[in-house]
């Protein structure tokens, strides 16, 4: 609730049913250029006081095996390298300390480091 997407260099399908890890839909991100980004944002932000980790799942489409998605909180460094596996859901649990220990998250950036390709994202959230 209250989250938007200011991403670039990709097309988004938020009603995707081709590959779904949890629930009815996942985000199908079709990257069109290197350094595209899914940029979930919320102007009011979410306090991380009761959380220790950011979690999400990613499914690599054809040609993405071993490719890296950079994960950043509040569009800042440090970034976490999420390594994709083609044709398989991978669950990532990233300690907030690996993302600079943000007190509040207003932005979650998932940025491709490869030219083009499809990646499915699902189950994005915070863990205690």
C-alpha positions in Angstrom: 0.0 0.0 0.0 1.4 3.4 -1.0 4.2 2.0 -3.0 4.9 3.1 -6.6 7.5 2.3 -9.2 9.8 4.9 -10.8 11.8 2.3 -12.7 13.6 2.9 -16.0 14.8 0.9 -19.0 12.4 -1.9 -18.6 8.7 -2.7 -19.1 6.7 -4.0 -16.1 3.9 -6.5 -16.0 2.4 -6.5 -12.5 -0.3 -9.0 -13.4 2.1 -11.6 -14.7 0.9 -15.2 -14.2 3.7 -17.0 -16.2 6.0 -17.5 -13.2 4.6 -16.9 -9.8 6.3 -17.9 -6.5 3.6 -16.8 -4.1 0.0 -15.7 -4.6 -1.7 -15.0 -7.9 0.8 -12.6 -9.7 4.5 -11.7 -9.9 6.3 -8.7 -11.4 7.6 -9.6 -14.9 10.5 -7.2 -15.6 11.7 -7.1 -19.2 14.9 -5.1 -19.2 15.6 -3.2 -22.4 19.1 -1.7 -21.6 21.9 -2.2 -19.1 21.4 -0.5 -15.8 17.7 -0.6 -15.9 15.9 -0.6 -12.6 12.8 -1.6 -10.8 12.5 1.2 -8.3 9.8 0.6 -5.7 9.3 3.8 -3.7 7.2 5.2 -0.9 7.5 8.8 0.1 6.6 8.2 3.7 8.8 5.1 3.9 8.8 2.2 6.3 10.7 2.1 9.6 13.2 -0.7 9.9 13.1 -0.6 13.7 11.5 -4.0 14.0 13.2 -5.7 11.0 16.6 -7.3 10.3 16.4 -8.2 6.6 15.0 -7.4 3.2 13.7 -10.4 1.3 12.5 -11.1 -2.2 12.4 -13.9 -4.8 13.7 -13.7 -8.3 13.3 -16.1 -11.3 15.8 -15.7 -14.1 14.4 -15.9 -17.7 16.4 -17.2 -20.6 20.0 -16.1 -20.7 20.1 -14.7 -17.2 22.0 -17.6 -15.4 24.7 -16.1 -13.2 23.7 -12.5 -14.0 23.6 -10.0 -11.2 20.8 -7.8 -9.9 22.1 -5.0 -7.7 19.9 -4.4 -4.7 20.0 -1.1 -3.0 17.9 0.5 -0.2 17.1 4.2 -0.7 19.2 4.1 -3.9 22.4 4.2 -1.9 25.4 2.0 -1.6 26.3 -0.4 -0.4 24.6 -2.7 -2.9 23.9 -6.4 -2.5 24.6 -8.7 -5.5 21.7 -11.0 -6.1 22.9 -13.7 -8.5 20.1 -15.1 -10.8 19.5 -18.7 -11.8 17.9 -19.3 -15.1 14.6 -21.2 -14.9 14.5 -21.3 -11.1 13.1 -19.2 -8.2 15.8 -18.0 -5.8 14.9 -16.6 -2.4 17.2 -13.8 -1.2 17.4 -12.7 2.5 19.6 -9.6 2.7 20.6 -8.3 6.2 19.8 -4.6 6.4 23.4 -4.2 7.6 24.5 -5.2 4.1 22.4 -2.3 2.7 23.9 0.4 5.0 21.5 -0.2 8.0 18.8 2.2 6.9 16.5 3.5 9.7 13.7 3.9 7.1 13.3 2.5 3.6 11.7 4.8 1.1 13.1 3.1 -2.0 14.1 -0.4 -3.0 16.1 -0.6 -6.2 16.6 -3.8 -8.2 19.0 -2.9 -11.0 20.1 -5.1 -13.8 23.9 -5.3 -14.7 23.2 -7.0 -18.0 22.0 -5.7 -21.4 18.5 -7.3 -21.8 16.5 -10.1 -20.4 13.4 -11.1 -18.3 13.4 -11.4 -14.6 10.4 -12.2 -12.4 10.2 -10.8 -8.9 7.9 -11.9 -6.1 7.5 -12.0 -2.3 9.2 -8.6 -1.6 9.2 -7.6 2.0 10.9 -7.1 5.4 11.7 -9.8 7.9 12.1 -9.6 11.7 
